[in-house]
């Protein structure tokens, strides 16, 4: 059975104490504007008032989830984003084995800054895997002038989410040699006759998962299981999520059968991770990320989730 560890810690400090070549891949959804997950901004989000987190209006009778306003970032804050991800890349570099891949959830507005930071840290930029879904970002008319400019939108309506892909350079002469020595350097195929595509149709996080966690950026298990599975080309190794949040990435690793470690600095999110992982990993027991679509048979009713056996984990 796959094992996981959870640490309530600052990832930069924790990584300093880890031995070299400890992890074979990283999958994470970090704080992209950096400021949106600072303690005072989280307090505003939880109270539902003010700050970077915008509470959109109700549309068609449906309440929209809070979204961080990346357009509010100043030039100095945008430069901080680039430096932050360069420093994150540097912190991860030693603990990753040669050829290890990193998959980072992103936003189109800040993607170039993240890629620049990781390139400066010494990684190969390997493009991105696009999650196709109909989001609520963009498409708005000019603020306070909606009726004056009914046929105008300030930005396109967002319909994709980039999950940026990076690779620590291989240490061996060829990828094949690196696979033989480290088990890394490539990505796991969906199937023998189906390579991993760079576009995945994966819609809004299902309600059955949102009842487990109220994290504002909870990503669907369908997508996460495909992504974490691809990180270990031979199916062996250990995955790290340095910004574990709700624990959904660690839950995906449990479901796929990979050992993993999650780090989270926010105390409230950390306290709920073990129960979240138990519930999320128990969903869709037959879906292991080895297909691009989930069938009706993969989707149990909510009541069935709590009848599953606990996963094995270590809370630190």
TIBATI-921286 format. One record per residue (C-alpha): chain; x, z, y; residue number from 1. Coordinates in Angstrom, 2 decimals. Each point is the difference from the previous one (the first is absolute). Layout:
residues N
PT_A_X_Z_Y_NUM;
...
//
This chain:
residues 316
PT_A_0.00_0.00_0.00_1;
PT_A_1.24_-0.84_3.48_2;
PT_A_1.19_2.90_2.11_3;
PT_A_-0.19_0.52_3.74_4;
PT_A_1.48_2.41_2.51_5;
PT_A_-1.46_0.90_3.39_6;
PT_A_2.11_1.43_2.81_7;
PT_A_-1.24_1.44_3.29_8;
PT_A_2.94_-1.13_2.07_9;
PT_A_1.36_-2.29_2.69_10;
PT_A_1.15_-3.08_-1.89_11;
PT_A_3.14_-0.43_2.14_12;
PT_A_1.16_3.54_-0.78_13;
PT_A_-0.99_-0.16_-3.66_14;
PT_A_1.79_-3.30_-0.61_15;
PT_A_3.30_1.47_1.22_16;
PT_A_0.11_2.29_-3.05_17;
PT_A_-0.81_-2.60_-2.66_18;
PT_A_2.67_-1.47_-2.29_19;
PT_A_0.88_-3.69_0.26_20;
PT_A_-1.91_-2.53_-2.10_21;
PT_A_-2.98_2.32_-0.52_22;
PT_A_-2.84_-2.49_0.51_23;
PT_A_-0.80_-3.52_-1.13_24;
PT_A_-2.63_-0.89_2.59_25;
PT_A_-1.97_1.17_3.03_26;
PT_A_-3.65_-0.61_0.85_27;
PT_A_-1.34_1.66_3.14_28;
PT_A_-2.39_-0.18_2.94_29;
PT_A_1.99_1.56_2.86_30;
PT_A_-1.05_1.06_3.50_31;
PT_A_0.47_-3.32_1.75_32;
PT_A_-0.39_1.03_3.58_33;
PT_A_1.99_3.13_-0.86_34;
PT_A_-2.08_1.91_2.54_35;
PT_A_-3.34_-0.19_-1.84_36;
PT_A_0.92_2.59_-2.63_37;
PT_A_1.69_2.49_2.30_38;
PT_A_-1.66_3.46_-0.26_39;
PT_A_-1.79_-0.20_3.36_40;
PT_A_-1.39_-3.46_-0.79_41;
PT_A_-1.17_1.16_-3.44_42;
PT_A_-1.79_2.92_1.64_43;
PT_A_-1.84_-2.46_2.28_44;
PT_A_-0.90_-2.21_-2.97_45;
PT_A_-1.41_2.95_-1.96_46;
PT_A_-2.01_1.18_2.98_47;
PT_A_-1.23_-3.55_0.67_48;
PT_A_1.08_0.06_3.62_49;
PT_A_2.63_-1.95_1.95_50;
PT_A_3.54_-1.01_-0.79_51;
PT_A_1.39_-3.13_-1.62_52;
PT_A_-2.76_-0.07_-2.63_53;
PT_A_-2.88_-2.10_1.29_54;
PT_A_-3.47_0.81_-1.34_55;
PT_A_-1.74_-3.41_-0.01_56;
PT_A_-3.74_-0.30_0.63_57;
PT_A_-2.57_-0.24_-2.74_58;
PT_A_-0.60_-3.64_-0.95_59;
PT_A_-3.05_-1.17_-1.94_60;
PT_A_-0.85_3.59_-0.88_61;
PT_A_3.43_0.62_-1.57_62;
PT_A_2.47_2.45_1.46_63;
PT_A_3.47_-1.51_0.36_64;
PT_A_3.06_2.05_-0.98_65;
PT_A_2.51_1.18_2.64_66;
PT_A_2.80_-2.46_0.79_67;
PT_A_3.30_0.68_1.78_68;
PT_A_0.35_-2.04_3.18_69;
PT_A_3.40_-1.67_-0.37_70;
PT_A_-0.63_-1.92_3.24_71;
PT_A_0.53_3.27_1.86_72;
PT_A_3.68_0.17_-0.97_73;
PT_A_2.43_-0.40_2.87_74;
PT_A_3.14_-2.16_-0.15_75;
PT_A_2.01_3.15_-0.61_76;
PT_A_-2.28_1.07_-2.85_77;
PT_A_0.23_-3.45_-1.57_78;
PT_A_3.79_0.21_0.09_79;
PT_A_-0.32_3.41_-1.62_80;
PT_A_-1.97_-1.63_-2.85_81;
PT_A_2.92_-2.36_-0.71_82;
PT_A_2.56_2.82_0.12_83;
PT_A_-2.21_2.26_-2.11_84;
PT_A_-0.21_-2.52_-2.83_85;
PT_A_3.70_-0.76_0.20_86;
PT_A_0.66_3.72_-0.47_87;
PT_A_-2.54_0.15_-2.83_88;
PT_A_1.73_-2.92_-1.70_89;
PT_A_3.36_1.71_0.37_90;
PT_A_-1.40_3.25_-1.44_91;
PT_A_-1.37_-1.85_-3.04_92;
PT_A_3.02_-2.22_-0.60_93;
PT_A_2.12_2.49_-1.94_94;
PT_A_-2.77_1.37_-2.21_95;
PT_A_-1.14_-3.47_-1.11_96;
PT_A_1.71_-1.81_-2.85_97;
PT_A_1.42_-3.45_0.79_98;
PT_A_-2.73_-2.64_-0.02_99;
PT_A_-2.82_2.50_0.61_100;
PT_A_-2.97_-1.36_1.96_101;
PT_A_-1.90_1.72_2.78_102;
PT_A_-3.63_-0.86_0.77_103;
PT_A_-1.32_1.28_3.33_104;
PT_A_-3.54_-0.36_1.30_105;
PT_A_-0.02_-1.48_3.46_106;
PT_A_-1.87_-1.36_2.94_107;
PT_A_0.61_-3.50_1.37_108;
PT_A_0.64_1.37_3.50_109;
PT_A_2.97_2.11_-1.09_110;
PT_A_1.21_-1.91_-3.07_111;
PT_A_2.91_-1.64_1.81_112;
PT_A_1.33_3.36_1.18_113;
PT_A_-0.06_1.50_-3.49_114;
PT_A_1.69_-3.03_-1.54_115;
PT_A_2.67_0.04_2.70_116;
PT_A_0.69_3.68_-0.61_117;
PT_A_0.36_-0.39_-3.76_118;
PT_A_2.20_-3.08_0.40_119;
PT_A_2.30_1.98_2.29_120;
PT_A_0.16_2.73_-2.67_121;
PT_A_1.39_-2.52_-2.50_122;
PT_A_-3.03_-1.20_-1.95_123;
PT_A_-1.06_-3.52_-0.87_124;
PT_A_-3.32_-0.92_1.60_125;
PT_A_-2.04_-1.53_-2.83_126;
PT_A_-3.13_-0.97_1.91_127;
PT_A_-3.30_1.78_-0.55_128;
PT_A_-2.92_0.30_-2.38_129;
PT_A_-3.20_-0.58_1.94_130;
PT_A_-3.05_2.08_-0.77_131;
PT_A_-3.01_-2.14_0.91_132;
PT_A_-3.01_1.97_1.17_133;
PT_A_-2.43_-0.02_2.89_134;
PT_A_1.15_2.73_2.34_135;
PT_A_-1.44_1.24_3.27_136;
PT_A_3.11_-0.55_2.12_137;
PT_A_-0.16_-2.63_2.71_138;
PT_A_-2.72_-2.49_0.82_139;
PT_A_-1.26_2.08_2.93_140;
PT_A_-1.16_-1.47_3.28_141;
PT_A_1.74_1.13_3.22_142;
PT_A_-0.69_3.69_0.55_143;
PT_A_-2.75_0.71_2.53_144;
PT_A_-0.55_-3.76_0.41_145;
PT_A_-1.67_-0.84_-3.31_146;
PT_A_-3.04_-1.65_1.56_147;
PT_A_2.08_-1.88_2.57_148;
PT_A_2.18_-1.59_-2.71_149;
PT_A_-2.24_-0.28_-3.10_150;
PT_A_2.02_-2.83_-1.55_151;
PT_A_3.40_1.69_0.38_152;
PT_A_1.95_2.30_-2.34_153;
PT_A_3.17_1.76_1.12_154;
PT_A_1.64_-0.26_-3.43_155;
PT_A_-1.01_-1.60_-3.32_156;
PT_A_-2.00_2.14_-2.41_157;
PT_A_2.47_1.47_-2.49_158;
PT_A_-0.48_-1.32_-3.54_159;
PT_A_3.32_0.93_-1.59_160;
PT_A_2.39_2.91_-0.31_161;
PT_A_3.70_-0.72_-0.61_162;
PT_A_1.83_2.10_-2.58_163;
PT_A_3.58_-0.75_0.94_164;
PT_A_2.53_-0.49_-2.77_165;
PT_A_3.68_0.96_0.15_166;
PT_A_2.76_0.12_-2.60_167;
PT_A_3.16_2.03_-0.09_168;
PT_A_2.76_-2.56_-0.79_169;
PT_A_0.86_-0.32_-3.67_170;
PT_A_3.38_1.31_-1.10_171;
PT_A_0.56_-2.43_-2.86_172;
PT_A_0.88_-3.69_0.00_173;
PT_A_-3.52_-1.18_-0.86_174;
PT_A_-3.54_1.39_-0.07_175;
PT_A_0.11_-0.18_-3.80_176;
PT_A_3.13_2.15_-0.07_177;
PT_A_-1.59_2.45_2.44_178;
PT_A_-3.08_0.22_-2.19_179;
PT_A_2.17_0.78_-3.01_180;
PT_A_1.89_2.76_1.83_181;
PT_A_-2.59_1.53_2.35_182;
PT_A_-3.37_-1.41_-1.11_183;
PT_A_-0.58_-1.29_3.54_184;
PT_A_0.60_-3.01_2.22_185;
PT_A_-3.27_-1.80_-0.75_186;
PT_A_-3.74_0.67_-0.12_187;
PT_A_-2.26_0.41_-3.02_188;
PT_A_-2.32_-2.93_-0.64_189;
PT_A_-3.75_0.47_-0.26_190;
PT_A_0.28_-1.59_-3.43_191;
PT_A_2.49_-2.10_-1.90_192;
PT_A_-1.64_-3.16_1.31_193;
PT_A_-0.98_1.39_3.41_194;
PT_A_2.55_0.96_2.67_195;
PT_A_-0.83_2.56_2.68_196;
PT_A_-1.63_-1.89_2.92_197;
PT_A_0.68_0.74_3.65_198;
PT_A_-3.74_0.09_0.78_199;
PT_A_-2.35_2.51_-1.65_200;
PT_A_-3.73_0.20_0.68_201;
PT_A_-0.73_3.72_0.27_202;
PT_A_-2.90_1.16_2.13_203;
PT_A_-0.98_3.24_1.66_204;
PT_A_0.86_3.19_-1.86_205;
PT_A_-3.05_0.73_-2.22_206;
PT_A_-2.30_2.86_0.84_207;
PT_A_0.74_1.58_-3.38_208;
PT_A_3.61_0.47_1.17_209;
PT_A_-0.88_1.08_3.54_210;
PT_A_-2.05_2.85_-1.43_211;
PT_A_3.25_1.34_-1.47_212;
PT_A_2.07_-0.03_3.22_213;
PT_A_-0.81_-0.18_3.71_214;
PT_A_3.43_-1.36_0.91_215;
PT_A_-0.48_-2.56_2.82_216;
PT_A_2.19_-2.68_-1.61_217;
PT_A_-0.93_0.40_-3.67_218;
PT_A_0.91_-3.19_-1.86_219;
PT_A_-1.92_-1.24_-3.09_220;
PT_A_1.26_0.73_-3.50_221;
PT_A_-0.54_-3.65_-0.90_222;
PT_A_2.73_-1.07_2.43_223;
PT_A_2.33_2.95_-0.49_224;
PT_A_0.10_-0.33_-3.78_225;
PT_A_0.96_-3.67_0.27_226;
PT_A_2.73_0.81_2.52_227;
PT_A_1.59_2.99_-1.73_228;
PT_A_-0.06_-1.79_-3.34_229;
PT_A_1.98_-2.94_1.39_230;
PT_A_2.79_2.27_1.30_231;
PT_A_1.42_0.70_-3.47_232;
PT_A_0.70_-3.42_-1.55_233;
PT_A_0.79_1.47_-3.43_234;
PT_A_-2.57_2.80_0.24_235;
PT_A_2.65_2.73_0.20_236;
PT_A_1.07_2.15_2.93_237;
PT_A_-1.34_2.31_2.68_238;
PT_A_-2.03_-0.80_3.14_239;
PT_A_0.21_1.84_3.33_240;
PT_A_-2.64_0.31_2.71_241;
PT_A_1.62_1.74_3.01_242;
PT_A_-3.34_0.12_1.91_243;
PT_A_-2.36_0.94_-2.81_244;
PT_A_-3.02_0.93_2.16_245;
PT_A_-3.01_0.27_-2.29_246;
PT_A_2.13_-0.51_-3.12_247;
PT_A_-1.60_-3.37_-0.76_248;
PT_A_3.31_-1.77_-0.73_249;
PT_A_1.04_2.78_-2.37_250;
PT_A_-3.43_-0.26_-1.65_251;
PT_A_0.59_-3.73_-0.49_252;
PT_A_3.37_0.75_-1.63_253;
PT_A_-1.71_2.46_-2.34_254;
PT_A_-2.61_-2.57_-0.95_255;
PT_A_2.62_-2.68_-0.65_256;
PT_A_2.22_2.43_-1.93_257;
PT_A_2.97_0.30_2.38_258;
PT_A_1.86_3.17_0.96_259;
PT_A_-0.21_0.66_3.73_260;
PT_A_0.84_2.35_2.86_261;
PT_A_-2.11_0.50_3.13_262;
PT_A_1.05_1.57_3.30_263;
PT_A_-2.43_1.15_2.68_264;
PT_A_0.66_1.96_3.19_265;
PT_A_-3.64_0.70_0.97_266;
PT_A_-1.09_3.27_-1.59_267;
PT_A_-3.70_-0.80_-0.21_268;
PT_A_0.57_-3.31_-1.77_269;
PT_A_2.62_1.54_-2.28_270;
PT_A_-2.35_2.76_-1.17_271;
PT_A_-2.57_-2.56_-1.17_272;
PT_A_2.41_-2.37_-1.75_273;
PT_A_-0.08_1.45_-3.52_274;
PT_A_-3.79_-0.11_-0.24_275;
PT_A_-0.06_-3.46_1.61_276;
PT_A_2.52_-1.35_-2.49_277;
PT_A_-1.99_1.42_-2.89_278;
PT_A_-3.19_-1.68_1.19_279;
PT_A_1.41_-3.34_1.19_280;
PT_A_2.23_-0.60_-3.01_281;
PT_A_-2.95_0.66_-2.31_282;
PT_A_-2.03_-2.79_1.61_283;
PT_A_-0.06_-3.40_-1.70_284;
PT_A_1.90_1.21_-3.12_285;
PT_A_0.40_-3.52_-1.40_286;
PT_A_1.43_-1.50_3.18_287;
PT_A_3.81_0.30_0.04_288;
PT_A_0.81_-2.55_2.69_289;
PT_A_0.67_-2.76_-2.54_290;
PT_A_-2.74_-2.23_1.45_291;
PT_A_-0.95_-1.12_3.50_292;
PT_A_-3.69_0.76_-0.43_293;
PT_A_-1.92_2.96_-1.34_294;
PT_A_-2.90_-0.60_-2.33_295;
PT_A_-3.27_1.89_-0.13_296;
PT_A_1.31_1.77_-3.09_297;
PT_A_2.86_1.45_2.09_298;
PT_A_-2.37_1.86_2.33_299;
PT_A_-1.51_3.22_-1.38_300;
PT_A_-2.67_1.96_1.82_301;
PT_A_1.16_2.86_2.22_302;
PT_A_-1.20_2.65_-2.44_303;
PT_A_2.38_-1.24_-2.68_304;
PT_A_3.09_0.66_2.13_305;
PT_A_-0.09_3.73_-0.39_306;
PT_A_-0.25_-0.11_-3.80_307;
PT_A_3.56_-1.31_-0.40_308;
PT_A_2.96_2.12_-1.07_309;
PT_A_2.34_1.26_2.77_310;
PT_A_3.15_-1.98_0.63_311;
PT_A_3.36_1.67_-0.47_312;
PT_A_1.69_0.92_3.28_313;
PT_A_2.32_2.39_1.75_314;
PT_A_-0.99_1.40_3.41_315;
PT_A_3.02_1.09_2.04_316;
//
